[in-house]
Amino acid sequence: MKNRNELKTTVSLKQNLYLRQNLYQLMTILQYPILDLRELIESRWEENPFIELEDNRFDSILDIEDFDDEDKGNYQLFESLIKEEKTLKDYLEEQIILFNFNEEEKDIAHHLIGNIDDNGFLNISIDLISNQIKKNKKEVEKVLEILKNEIHPPGVFAKNIKECIIIQLLRENEIEKKDIEKYENIIDKLLKGEKIDQEYYKKLEKVYIYPSHILEKSINMYITPEVFLKIEDKELRVYYNDKIFPKVRFNENLYNDIKSRIFELTKEEKEFFKNRVKDAKDLIFLILERQEKVLKVAEYLVNKQKDFFLNSGYLNVITLKEVSDDLNLSISTLSRIVNEKYIDTPKGILPFKFLLGKEGVKKGVFGTKVKMLIKNIIDNEDKKKPYSDSEIVKILMKKGVYLKRRTIAKYRDELNIPSKNKRRRE
């Protein structure tokens, strides 16, 4: 029989293991784009009778046209449930607008994207690219380095599998730059089929061999804002978009019914009952924890960018370290939260990463870029069949810019461009 100290140690180890498992699950759920989270909830609901869905919306994705002009309160919740089939290159091209590149740097970025292979690797030399586009080699290297460090998915533009893995480890804060040489040797061993220490394997099992594989599940992208921002009496209010998936509840009636008959169950049935109850409660806890953390980070970023939203002022530069210190969250947790999360704002649907800011982003840059895009679309339209504001919304979506119809109308008015009917020519 175990003595008191042994029992205490066993209980403590089990509690620590349980907490670590929960933490790992939370980290995984934090990283999920909203569509993946919906799929996870649906699969758990189908296999676990202790999970109840208050309102199952899995089969009903609403269209913008489902809302009339008097129902704008609900319109913003669903307006971005947009599906687009994209290649990896399309996905990368859409992100260029988020970088503070000048025209020359944009040309370089587009050329780099055009030269990646199907796996996401850049197999041609910087010298060759520099000669092809007649650009300074240092400028090409500078743009390439920015893209490697910032663009999603991590690992794209690497020259080979080894560099792809190193980029992912660095960006997930699993290693530091001083560790690169050591991990290059470890990765070499792993790729040759040699054994490596378990501590290294735990880091490496999280990475992808090819960056294109990261997007395979979500290449048909649904861009869905998880939070939305309202300006009320010149105050910024951030709300969680709880309409994007059904509310998950624990099935108390089934639990109480089975618990009242627990003596009738076999040992295996009791174990099944215990595990399913734990899984259901864990999932509910983790979803609520995710919502709380996502909302907390969104509120922080929005308040830091108050001048940008209220006065069309500067977009401040915010580092993950600064957010980490202020919110008492780890860098790795923050990285997962800002990855593929979107906020619906009066300035359009923006990635969380956009609100971290870029050095050198100046007053009105975002609005000015979008206005020029709108002007260009209208300048090149068929004047016998001019575009409506709703059609311009869809064209901009294909360019990776997500705006409300009323925002298009506002920008069009500011450009002194008349409405569709007034632009029509016979």
C-alpha atoms as one frame of an Amber mdcrd trajectory, in Angstrom:
protein
   0.000   0.000   0.000   1.257   3.478  -0.868   2.067   5.803   1.992   0.607
   9.328   2.241   3.608  10.983   0.501   3.507   8.546  -2.411  -0.217   9.157
  -2.888   0.358  12.902  -2.745   3.084  12.661  -5.393   0.871  10.506  -7.662
  -2.056  12.932  -7.401   0.251  15.891  -8.086   1.740  14.210 -11.177  -1.724
  13.393 -12.527  -2.885  16.981 -11.964   0.205  18.360 -13.725  -0.294  15.961
 -16.638  -3.974  16.976 -16.896  -3.055  20.689 -16.869  -0.388  20.154 -19.545
  -2.864  18.256 -21.748  -5.434  21.032 -21.339  -2.822  23.681 -22.106  -1.770
  21.836 -25.258  -5.409  21.558 -26.384  -5.936  25.277 -25.698  -2.870  26.196
 -27.757  -4.231  24.080 -30.615  -7.729  25.582 -30.427  -6.327  29.130 -30.205
  -4.554  28.619 -33.518  -7.627  27.336 -35.384  -9.178  29.656 -37.972 -12.890
  29.905 -37.270 -13.904  27.437 -40.007 -11.597  24.773 -38.552 -13.061  25.417
 -35.089 -16.576  24.930 -36.486 -15.469  21.591 -37.975 -13.921  20.536 -34.653
 -17.122  21.358 -32.733 -19.244  19.495 -35.282 -17.047  16.371 -35.169 -17.008
  16.340 -31.332 -20.778  16.848 -31.242 -21.324  13.888 -33.578 -19.208  11.508
 -31.483 -19.959  12.714 -27.921 -23.560  12.494 -26.590 -22.700  14.832 -23.681
 -22.164  17.751 -26.088 -25.282  19.720 -26.999 -25.547  22.510 -29.571 -27.989
  25.285 -28.720 -28.490  26.284 -32.355 -26.875  24.194 -35.069 -25.924  26.530
 -37.931 -23.395  24.265 -39.603 -25.472  23.955 -42.749 -26.626  27.567 -42.970
 -24.064  30.070 -44.157 -25.929  33.300 -44.819 -25.296  35.469 -47.833 -24.914
  39.248 -47.807 -28.029  39.512 -49.972 -30.085  37.876 -47.174 -30.067  41.186
 -45.302 -31.976  44.275 -46.342 -30.956  47.881 -45.673 -32.911  47.981 -42.419
 -31.097  45.005 -40.930 -27.514  46.277 -40.862 -27.026  45.254 -37.233 -26.982
  41.594 -38.255 -25.464  42.294 -41.672 -22.014  42.929 -40.266 -21.988  39.598
 -38.446 -22.277  37.589 -41.631 -21.086  39.787 -44.458 -17.670  38.133 -44.602
 -18.734  34.502 -44.874 -17.137  34.473 -48.297 -15.758  31.398 -49.988 -13.055
  31.696 -52.619 -10.978  29.003 -54.250  -7.384  30.110 -54.094  -3.982  28.831
 -54.993  -1.074  29.374 -52.635   0.145  32.187 -54.899  -3.287  33.871 -54.809
  -3.243  33.702 -51.021   0.229  35.265 -50.862  -0.656  38.002 -53.371  -3.610
  39.087 -51.229  -1.339  39.760 -48.277   0.917  42.265 -50.085  -1.459  45.137
 -49.269  -0.674  44.595 -45.562   3.009  45.439 -46.045   4.290  48.993 -46.164
   6.055  48.391 -49.495   6.743  51.133 -52.012   5.979  50.418 -55.697   9.455
  49.019 -56.402   9.283  46.686 -53.387   5.797  45.538 -54.442   7.153  44.623
 -57.888   9.894  42.579 -56.214   7.368  40.863 -53.901   5.065  39.950 -56.817
   8.023  38.558 -58.767   9.170  36.484 -55.775   5.669  35.047 -55.378   5.559
  34.236 -59.085   8.735  32.156 -58.770   7.807  29.850 -55.879   7.108  26.211
 -56.705   3.967  24.231 -55.788   5.407  23.438 -52.354   6.039  27.108 -51.557
   9.829  27.007 -51.996  11.894  29.589 -53.856  14.354  27.530 -55.867  16.008
  30.238 -57.963  18.885  32.416 -56.795  18.656  36.046 -55.694  21.210  36.918
 -58.392  18.963  35.488 -61.098  15.878  37.300 -59.769  17.841  40.546 -59.493
  18.960  40.244 -63.123  15.496  39.271 -64.392  13.726  42.304 -62.935  16.707
  44.687 -63.120  16.601  45.448 -59.391  19.387  45.905 -56.868  20.306  42.594
 -55.200  20.186  44.134 -51.704  16.637  45.385 -52.325  15.532  41.902 -53.411
  17.146  40.368 -50.305  15.472  42.975 -48.079  11.960  42.240 -49.450  12.569
  38.483 -49.319  13.642  38.686 -45.671  10.498  40.656 -44.735   8.264  38.114
 -46.491  10.007  35.179 -44.818   9.529  36.763 -41.382   5.977  38.048 -41.799
   3.884  36.402 -44.509   1.609  33.419 -43.890   2.073  30.469 -44.103   5.412
  30.406 -42.253   8.153  28.661 -44.219   7.117  29.929 -47.628  10.031  31.355
 -49.734  12.479  28.953 -48.048  15.017  27.426 -50.428  14.579  23.892 -49.060
  12.895  21.758 -46.389  15.558  22.505 -43.777  15.196  26.283 -44.072  11.397
  25.927 -44.123  11.475  24.110 -40.768  13.926  26.629 -39.263  11.675  29.552
 -40.287   8.661  27.905 -38.635  10.581  27.216 -35.417  11.824  30.811 -35.258
   8.412  32.329 -35.915   6.731  30.100 -33.333   9.418  31.138 -30.803  10.433
  27.496 -30.385  14.091  28.401 -30.987  16.257  31.528 -31.045  18.644  32.665
 -33.796  21.620  31.390 -31.800  20.103  27.866 -32.016  19.876  27.787 -35.824
  23.119  25.884 -36.530  22.370  23.281 -33.859  18.868  22.678 -35.217  20.099
  22.518 -38.806  22.263  19.552 -37.764  19.342  17.958 -35.883  17.041  18.394
 -38.911  19.719  16.825 -41.158  19.743  13.772 -38.888  15.946  13.558 -38.872
  15.719  13.807 -42.676  18.278  11.004 -42.972  16.135   8.806 -40.725  18.545
   8.935 -37.772  17.319   9.035 -34.170  17.190  12.360 -32.326  16.534  13.214
 -28.669  12.903  13.342 -27.580  13.127  17.040 -26.558  14.027  17.996 -30.152
  11.430  15.698 -31.642   8.667  17.418 -29.615   9.542  20.734 -31.259   9.925
  19.294 -34.746   6.720  17.222 -34.752   4.694  20.477 -34.830   6.164  21.759
 -38.110   5.229  21.124 -41.737   7.678  19.797 -44.331   6.116  21.953 -47.057
   4.501  25.347 -46.365   1.794  24.621 -48.965   0.487  21.825 -46.695  -0.444
  24.374 -44.016  -3.095  25.755 -46.353  -4.419  22.486 -47.734  -7.319  22.298
 -45.251  -8.318  25.919 -45.723  -7.316  26.704 -49.320 -11.031  27.375 -49.912
 -10.806  30.297 -47.522 -13.679  31.524 -45.411 -12.746  34.948 -44.106 -14.897
  35.324 -41.013 -14.441  38.065 -38.398 -14.298  36.595 -34.909 -14.821  39.998
 -33.292 -16.323  43.255 -34.487 -15.765  46.895 -33.600 -18.465  49.522 -33.169
 -17.923  53.226 -32.564 -20.563  54.412 -30.082 -20.516  58.052 -28.910 -16.893
  58.306 -30.032 -16.015  55.293 -27.888 -14.597  52.058 -29.303 -16.593  48.949
 -28.371 -15.342  45.479 -29.257 -17.752  42.521 -29.291 -17.222  38.809 -29.808
 -19.049  37.466 -32.854 -20.934  34.664 -31.090 -23.087  34.055 -34.189 -20.333
  32.235 -36.076 -20.879  28.843 -34.486 -23.515  27.264 -32.233 -23.287  27.643
 -28.474 -21.881  24.438 -26.959 -23.534  23.123 -23.781 -23.061  20.128 -21.505
 -25.939  17.612 -21.658 -26.919  17.646 -17.962 -30.067  15.550 -18.467 -28.173
  12.648 -20.039 -25.410  12.934 -17.413 -27.879  12.792 -14.488 -29.793   9.919
 -16.075 -26.690   7.750 -16.538 -25.271   8.729 -13.141 -28.475   7.499 -11.467
 -27.914   4.087 -13.127 -24.128   3.971 -12.734 -24.279   0.707 -10.720 -25.802
  -1.041 -13.761 -22.830  -0.271 -16.004 -19.882  -2.552 -16.732 -16.345  -1.401
 -15.979 -15.791  -0.556 -19.677 -19.055   1.416 -19.851 -18.135   3.384 -16.732
 -14.766   4.234 -18.270 -16.456   5.317 -21.510 -18.921   7.460 -19.505 -16.120
   9.083 -17.494 -13.990   9.877 -20.588 -16.856  11.316 -22.629 -17.973  13.538
 -19.735 -14.421  14.834 -19.291 -13.973  15.464 -23.047 -17.253  17.404 -23.254
 -16.455  19.608 -20.240 -12.908  20.200 -21.505 -14.144  21.308 -24.927 -16.658
  23.765 -23.435 -14.012  25.207 -21.116 -11.454  25.566 -23.927 -13.893  27.291
 -26.304 -14.822  29.835 -23.600 -11.137  30.334 -22.809 -10.407  30.945 -26.496
 -13.194  33.518 -26.775 -11.964  35.341 -23.677  -8.366  35.498 -24.907  -9.247
  36.512 -28.481 -11.534  39.297 -27.214  -8.915  40.461 -24.704  -6.243  40.805
 -27.409  -8.685  42.482 -29.839  -9.699  45.081 -27.228  -6.062  45.817 -26.473
  -5.088  46.262 -30.148  -8.114  48.428 -30.931  -7.488  50.731 -27.973  -3.833
  51.051 -28.953  -4.981  52.098 -32.450  -7.727  54.475 -31.216  -6.404  57.428
 -33.246  -6.413  55.320 -36.405 -10.091  54.396 -35.991 -11.466  57.659 -34.593
  -9.402  60.269 -36.419  -7.886  58.421 -39.430  -4.561  58.995 -37.750  -1.344
  57.014 -37.619  -1.317  53.240 -37.197   0.963  52.718 -34.206   3.650  50.047
 -34.231   2.973  47.452 -31.516   5.320  44.548 -30.831   4.197  41.133 -29.614
   6.562  41.633 -26.655   4.659  44.770 -25.645   1.283  42.993 -25.857   2.725
  39.987 -24.037   3.951  42.098 -21.116   0.774  44.188 -20.822  -1.674  41.262
 -21.040   0.485  38.706 -19.217   0.297  36.253 -22.118   3.196  34.300 -23.578
   4.576  35.228 -27.000   3.647  31.787 -28.371   0.040  32.166 -27.147  -0.178
  35.621 -28.757   1.217  34.326 -32.038  -1.554  31.743 -32.135  -4.236  34.301
 -31.288  -3.290  36.808 -34.012  -2.834  34.121 -36.661  -5.748  34.051 -39.164
  -8.082  36.027 -36.867 -10.116  38.904 -38.296 -11.973  41.905 -36.891 -14.881
  43.650 -38.618 -14.335  47.430 -38.326 -15.708  50.634 -39.887 -12.565  50.532
 -42.066 -13.289  47.054 -43.333 -12.464  43.525 -42.224  -8.855  43.498 -41.035
  -6.500  40.746 -39.850  -5.395  41.078 -36.218  -1.833  41.279 -37.582  -2.715
  44.498 -39.410  -3.451  46.139 -36.041   0.066  45.407 -34.837   1.097  48.110
 -37.306   4.117  48.436 -39.565   6.910  50.931 -39.134   6.398  53.899 -41.428
   2.633  53.467 -41.915   1.379  57.051 -42.132  -1.842  58.950 -41.760  -4.638
  57.707 -44.001  -2.496  55.165 -45.873  -5.047  52.342 -45.680  -7.982  54.505
 -46.804  -5.928  56.095 -49.591  -4.874  52.707 -50.984  -8.456  51.461 -51.038
  -9.754  54.664 -52.670  -7.201  54.280 -55.451  -8.306  50.684 -55.989 -11.956
  51.784 -56.205 -11.080  54.593 -58.623  -9.113  52.198 -60.819 -12.016  49.693
 -60.913 -14.504  52.411 -61.928 -12.133  53.988 -64.480 -11.880  50.635 -66.268
 -15.520  49.540 -66.068 -17.850  49.187 -69.064 -19.781  52.478 -68.958 -22.800
  50.796 -70.526 -22.848  48.378 -67.573 -21.174  50.209 -64.669 -20.496  48.391
 -61.416 -22.795  48.716 -58.421 -21.239  49.208 -54.981 -22.043  45.544 -54.181
 -20.164  44.414 -57.321 -17.182  46.561 -56.317 -17.256  44.807 -52.915 -16.865
  41.438 -54.686 -14.074  42.696 -56.980 -12.141  44.014 -53.972 -12.613  40.693
 -52.176 -10.684  39.003 -54.981  -7.856  41.456 -54.319  -7.863  40.570 -50.618
  -9.644  43.753 -49.454 -12.811  43.224 -47.412 -15.105  46.254 -47.047 -18.766
  46.940 -46.394 -20.961  48.228 -49.210 -21.623  51.441 -47.277 -17.847  51.980
 -46.906 -17.469  51.704 -50.693 -20.235  54.295 -51.090 -18.517  56.595 -48.593
 -15.118  56.355 -50.348 -16.799  56.820 -53.740 -18.473  60.013 -52.493 -15.151
  61.280 -51.158 -13.672  60.718 -54.622 -16.590  62.679 -56.162 -17.591  59.613
 -58.190 -21.355  59.400 -58.872 -23.510  56.318 -58.286 -23.945  53.470 -60.791
 -27.075  54.942 -62.439 -25.453  58.343 -62.921 -22.346  56.765 -64.496 -24.294
  54.712 -67.030 -23.893  55.784 -70.664 -25.982  54.518 -73.579
